[in-house]
C-alpha cells in the first residue's frame, strides 16, 4: 500500500517557500526603489556643508543619479584616486522630474554649500509628456537658484537615449529636451556635458542599436533581481536584455555609467 504524505508538512513547506519568495522580492524592492542614495543630502548635509577641507560636489537628479538601479556613477567618482579628499553628495531621487528637483533644491543642493553641482534630470519629464517649454523653464529655474544661492560651478548633462534605437520616436522627442539642456547651459554660461552624444556615437557602432524602447516596472524589477539576487554585473544584466549601455532601456550599465563618470570626472579635474 502506498503511504499518503501528510498534508501538514506540505503546507508548512509551501509557506516557507512563499516566505522566502516574498523576502527576496522585498529585498529587491528595498535595495532598488526604497533606500536612499549613498551619502544623500539628508545624511551628508544635515548640518549644512559637510565637514572636511576638500571640495564638495553635489550630483542631483533622478534614478540614474541615485544609482540603486544600474551603475552608480557618483560612487565611481568617489572612488577615483584623483578625487581623494572630495565629498560627493548624491542628491538623486527615483522618479524625479526637473520640477520635483526644483522643489527640493534648497534642502538637497543649496544647503550643502557645494563647490560644484552636476545635474542629470529630465528622463521622467520626457516619459511624463511634460512640455519642452515647461522643462526648459524648470531647468533654468534650477540653475538660477543654485547660481544665486551658492558659488558653485554648475554643469548640465544631456540625457542618454531611451532604449538603444536612436531612430525610435521617443528619442526624437528626447532630442528636443537635450536641445533645451544645451540652450540653458549656453544662456547661463555653465558647463554642458555631452552624455547623449557619446552614447549615440557608441550605439551607432553597436549591434544593440536596433533594440527599441520598451521600459516597464517588470523589466526594471528583473534587472534589479539579476543584480542583487544572482550577483550579475550591470553589464551582464544589460546583455541578458540584448542591450549594451542600458540595463532596462533607461538605467545605466557599467559601460554606460563609465561614460558619465569620465565626462564628469574630466569636468571636475579641469577646475582643480
N, C-alpha and C positions, 0 to 999 in steps of 0.2 A: 504493500500500500504506500502511496506517495504521501509524504508529510506536507501539511499546509504550513506555509511561512506565516508566523504570527503577524497580524496587521499592525500591532503597536510598534515593533521595531522599524517597519517600513515607513510608518507615519513619522517617527522620530527622525529617520534618515532623510526623509523628504523635507522636513522642517529645517534640519541642519544645512542641507544643500541650499534651501531658499534663503536662510540667514546669510550663508556665505556669499551667495549671488548679490543679495541686497547690500551686504557690506562692501563688496567690490564696486558695485555701482555707486554707492555713496562716497567711497574714497575717490573715485574718478571725478564725480561731480564736484566734490570739495576742492580737490587739487587743481582742477581746471577752471571752474566757474565761480567758486565762492571765496577762496582765500585771497588775501590782499597781495599785491606785488611785493617783491623783495625790497626792503628798505623804502617802504611807502612814506609819503609825507606825514601821515599820522604818527609814524614812528620816528622818522628822521628829523622832522621839523616841528615837533610838538611844542618846543620852547623857542621857536624861531630858527635862525641859521644853525645848522649842525655844528657841533664843536669840532675843533681842528683848525689848522692853519692853511690847509690846502684849498684849492678851488672847489666850489660846489656846483654840480651840474644837475639840472632837473630835466628829465625826459618825460614829456607829457603827451597823453593821447588815449587810445582805447586799448583793445585786447592785444594788438600787435606790439604795443609798447609794454603792456603788463607782463607778457611773456610766460604766462602759465599754460597757454595752448600754443605750441610752436616755439621756435627758438627764442631765447631770452637775450636779445642783443644788448640790452642795458647791462645785464650781468657780465656779458662777454667784454664790454668796455671796462667794467670794474676790475676784471681780472688781467688786463693788459699791463705789462711792467711799466710802460711809459706813463701810465696814469696812477702810479702808486702815490698815495697821499691825497688823491682826489676823493670827494664824496659824491657818489652817484645816487640821486633820489629818483625812484621810479614812480611817476605820477600817472601811470596808465591804469585805466578802469574799463573792464569789459563792457562793451555795448555803447560806449560814449560817442556822442556826436560832438561837433565843434561847439554847439550851443551848450551841451552838458559840461564840457570842459570850461567854457566861459563862466558858467555858474559856480565853479569851484576854483577858479584861477587864483583868487586871493589867498585861500587857505592852503592850496596844494602847490602853488608855484611861488607867488609873491612872498608869502610868509617865510619861505626858505632862504630869502635874500641870496639868490643864486648869482654865480659869476657867468654862467652860460645856461641857455634853455634851448632844447630842441623839441619841436612839435611835429608829431606824426598823427594826424587826425583827419577823418573825412570819409573813410570807407563806409561807416554806418550812415553818413549823410547820403552817399550815393545809393545805398541799398534802401533807404527810407524815403527815397524820392524827394528829399529836400531840394529846393531850387538852388541853382548855382549862385544866383544873386544873394540869397539868404546865407548860403555857406560862405561866400566871399565876405559878406558883412560881419559874420560871426568870427571868421578868422582874422579879419582886420581889427576887430574889437579886442580879440585876444592879444594880438601883437601890440596894439596901442596900450592896453592895460599893463602888460609886462614891461613895455618900454618906458612908460611914465612912472611906474612904481618901483622899478629896480634899475640897476646899471648893467644888467646882464647883456652879453651878446646873445643874439637870437638867430636860430636857423629853422627854416621850414623844410620838411622833407616831402617830396612828391609821393603820391600814393602808388604802391605796387599794383600791377594788374589784378583783376578779379578773375580767377581762372587763368589758364595759360594760353588761351586762344586770343591773340591780340586783336583779331578781327571780330570778336563777339560783340553784339550790340552794347552790352554793359561796359565794355572797355572803350567804346566810342563815347559813351556818356561820361565815363571816368576821365577821358581826355579833357573835357570842359572843366572839371574840378581841378585837374592838375594845371591847366592854364590859369585858373583863378589863384592857385597857390603861388605860381611864379609871378603873377601880377602883383599880389600882395607883398611878396618879398622884394620885388623891384621897387615898388612905390615906397616901401618903408626903409629901403636901403639896408636890408638884413640878408643873412645867408640863405641860399637856396641849394638844397642837396638833391641831385637828380636820381632818386631811387628808382622811379618808374623807368627812366631812360636806360639805366643799367640792367634792370630786369628784362626790359624789352630786347636789348642787344643780346643778352644771354639766351632768351627764349627763341629768338629768330634762328639760332643755331641748334635748337633742341627738338628732339622727336616729340616731346610732350606739348609742343605749341599748338596742337590741334585739340587738346583737351579743354573743352569749353566750360564756362562757369556752371557749377552745379552744387552750390553750398546748401547745407541744411544741418539742423541740430544733430540728426542721426550720424551724419558723416563726421561732424566735429567730435561727437562722443566716441565714435570708433577710433578716430585718430588719437584721441587722448588715451583711450583704453590700451591701444597698442603700445603707447609710450610708457604709461605709468604702471600697467599691469604686466605687460610682456617684455618690458625693458628695451624696446626698439628705439633706435635713434630717430630724430625727427626726419632725417634724410631717408631712412628705411621706411618710415611711415609714408612719406611723400611718394616714394617709388611704388609702394603697395597700392597706391591710388592712381598710378600712372601719371604722376606729377614730378616736378623737379625742384622748384623753388618754393612751392606752397604745399602744405600738408593736407589741406581740405578746401582748396580753391581760394582761401583768404589768408590763413595764418602761415607763418614762415617756417620753411625747412631750415636745417642747419646751413645749407648753402645760401638760402635767401637771407637768413639772419646775418651771415658773414658779409654780404654786400652792404647791408645797413651799417653794421659795425665799422666796416672800413671807411665808409663815407663820413660817418660822424666822427670817427677817430681822427681822420685827416683834418677835418674842420677844427676840431678841438686843438690838435697839435699845432695848427697854423698860428694860433694865438699864444702859444707857450713861449 
